[in-house]
Amino acid sequence: MSKEQPIDVRDMAIIHRTFRAGYTESARLVRAAPAPSPERVTFLADHIDFAIAALHIHHEGEDELLYPKLIERVPEQAPMTEEVEHEHQLIATALDEASAACAAWRQRPSAETGEALAAALDQLNAVQKIVPLAAVTLTQQEWDAVGKHGVAQIPRNKRGIAFGMILDPLDEADRAYMKGFLPPPVRMLYPLLIDRPWKKYASTLRTGT
């Protein structure tokens, strides 16, 4: 089945860019100071664990709500879709390895454990890919359900940070596009609910202050 008017799946590319940027930055920060203060280790390890969990959640939504529909509706493209599902299995393994490396660094921060963690984050970026087939296969409502699934899994007290993290590496056009997904009340209170908490968090992440 192919839709005459493709739906807008631009947010998938944006989200994946966010994950890549986040893992790249985390690897750089760990390499820059592999044995910082205990407080800094806890903050960075918590940040990395959150980023790892977020990608797990993202892929769970795709596996449950996206790929079964693609295989059912476009059987001739099943090999490509199944290949991406296989890549998700590889990513799941890479996520587990990064999680284990983060736990080891948290317990014993050193140049050795720091480099192992940074290398594991680099590997996550190496195995991520994006599939545009959904644009001509799903309805907009079905596609939006994938995003809503992900948001629902994020603790409420971390949603502002998570959305700030998504917006941070974007240009103005993509930032405005992603803000359009926010409920109107949240958009009105954006400086209070997202911008201010994210800037405070980002300052701690990048400068330790």
C-alpha positions in Angstrom: 0.0 0.0 0.0 1.3 3.5 -0.9 -0.3 6.8 0.1 -0.6 9.5 -2.5 0.3 12.2 0.0 3.2 11.3 2.2 2.9 12.2 5.9 5.4 14.4 7.7 8.0 12.2 9.4 10.7 14.9 9.7 10.6 14.5 13.5 12.2 11.0 13.2 15.3 12.4 11.6 15.4 15.2 14.2 15.1 12.8 17.1 17.8 10.5 15.8 20.1 13.6 15.3 19.4 14.4 18.9 20.5 11.0 20.1 23.6 11.2 18.0 24.5 14.7 19.2 23.8 13.6 22.8 26.0 10.5 22.7 28.8 12.5 20.9 28.7 15.2 23.6 28.7 12.7 26.4 31.6 10.8 25.0 33.5 14.1 24.7 32.8 15.1 28.2 33.8 11.8 29.7 37.1 11.8 27.7 37.8 15.3 28.8 37.6 14.4 32.4 37.4 10.6 32.9 38.0 10.8 36.7 36.1 13.9 38.0 34.6 14.5 41.4 32.0 12.0 42.7 29.2 14.5 42.3 30.2 15.0 38.6 30.4 11.3 38.0 26.9 10.8 39.4 25.5 13.7 37.3 27.1 12.5 34.0 26.3 8.9 34.6 22.7 9.7 35.4 22.6 11.8 32.2 24.0 9.0 30.1 21.7 6.4 31.6 18.8 8.7 30.8 19.9 9.1 27.2 20.3 5.3 26.9 16.9 4.7 28.4 15.4 7.2 26.0 16.6 5.4 22.9 15.3 2.1 24.3 11.9 3.7 24.7 12.1 5.2 21.2 12.9 1.9 19.6 10.2 0.1 21.7 7.6 2.4 20.2 8.9 1.8 16.6 9.0 -2.0 17.2 5.5 -2.1 18.6 3.7 0.5 16.5 5.7 1.1 13.3 7.4 -1.9 11.8 4.6 -4.5 12.1 2.4 -2.1 10.1 5.1 -1.5 7.5 5.6 -5.3 7.0 1.8 -5.8 6.7 1.1 -3.0 4.3 4.2 -3.1 2.2 5.1 -6.8 2.0 7.4 -6.2 -1.0 9.5 -4.0 1.3 9.6 -6.5 4.1 13.3 -7.4 3.6 14.3 -3.8 4.2 12.0 -3.4 7.2 13.2 -6.6 8.7 16.8 -5.5 8.1 16.1 -2.4 10.2 14.5 -4.6 12.9 17.7 -6.6 12.9 19.6 -3.3 13.2 17.5 -2.5 16.3 18.7 -5.8 17.8 22.2 -4.6 17.2 21.4 -1.3 18.7 19.9 -3.0 21.7 23.1 -4.9 22.2 25.1 -1.6 21.9 22.8 0.0 24.4 23.3 -2.8 26.9 27.1 -2.5 26.4 26.9 1.3 26.9 24.8 0.8 30.0 27.3 -1.7 31.5 30.2 0.6 30.6 28.4 3.5 32.3 27.9 1.4 35.4 31.6 0.4 35.5 32.6 4.1 35.1 30.2 5.2 37.8 31.7 2.7 40.2 35.3 3.2 39.3 35.9 6.4 37.2 39.3 6.3 35.5 40.9 6.9 32.1 40.4 3.2 31.3 36.7 3.0 32.3 36.0 6.4 30.8 37.4 5.5 27.4 35.4 2.2 27.5 32.3 4.3 28.1 33.1 6.8 25.4 33.8 4.1 22.9 30.5 2.4 23.7 28.7 5.7 23.1 30.6 6.1 19.8 29.4 2.6 18.8 25.8 3.6 19.4 26.1 6.4 16.8 27.7 4.0 14.4 24.8 1.6 14.3 21.8 4.0 14.1 19.9 4.3 10.8 16.5 5.8 9.7 13.8 4.4 7.5 11.6 6.8 5.5 9.1 4.1 4.3 6.6 5.2 7.0 6.0 8.5 5.2 4.1 6.7 2.4 2.6 3.9 4.5 1.1 5.1 7.7 -1.6 7.7 8.5 -0.6 10.8 10.4 -2.5 9.5 13.4 -0.6 6.2 13.4 2.7 8.0 13.1 1.9 10.4 15.9 1.1 7.5 18.1 4.8 6.4 17.9 5.8 9.8 19.3 3.1 9.8 22.0 4.2 6.3 23.1 7.7 7.7 23.7 6.6 10.8 25.6 4.4 8.7 27.9 7.3 6.6 29.0 9.4 9.6 30.1 8.9 10.6 33.8 7.0 13.8 34.0 9.7 15.5 36.0 12.2 14.8 33.2 10.0 15.8 30.2 11.1 19.4 30.1 14.8 18.4 30.2 14.2 15.7 27.5 12.5 18.2 25.2 15.1 20.9 25.8 17.7 18.2 24.9 15.9 17.6 21.6 15.7 21.3 20.7 19.2 22.2 21.7 21.2 21.1 18.6 18.5 22.3 16.1 18.4 25.3 13.8 15.6 27.8 14.2 13.4 26.1 11.5 13.6 22.7 13.1 13.2 24.1 16.6 10.0 25.9 15.6 8.8 22.7 13.9 9.3 20.6 17.0 7.7 23.2 19.3 4.6 22.7 17.2 4.1 19.2 18.8 3.8 20.8 22.3 0.2 21.3 23.7 -0.8 25.0 23.6 -0.6 25.5 27.4 3.0 24.1 27.4 3.9 26.3 24.4 2.6 29.3 26.4 4.7 28.4 29.4 7.7 27.2 27.4 10.2 29.6 29.0 9.2 28.4 32.5 8.6 24.7 31.8 11.3 23.9 29.3 13.8 26.6 28.4 14.8 27.6 31.9 15.1 24.1 33.3 17.1 23.0 30.2 19.5 25.9 30.4 20.2 25.2 34.0 20.7 21.5 33.3 22.9 22.2 30.2 25.1 24.5 32.2 25.7 21.8 34.8 26.2 19.2 32.0 28.8 21.3 30.1 30.5 23.3 32.7 29.7 21.7 36.0 28.0 24.8 37.3 
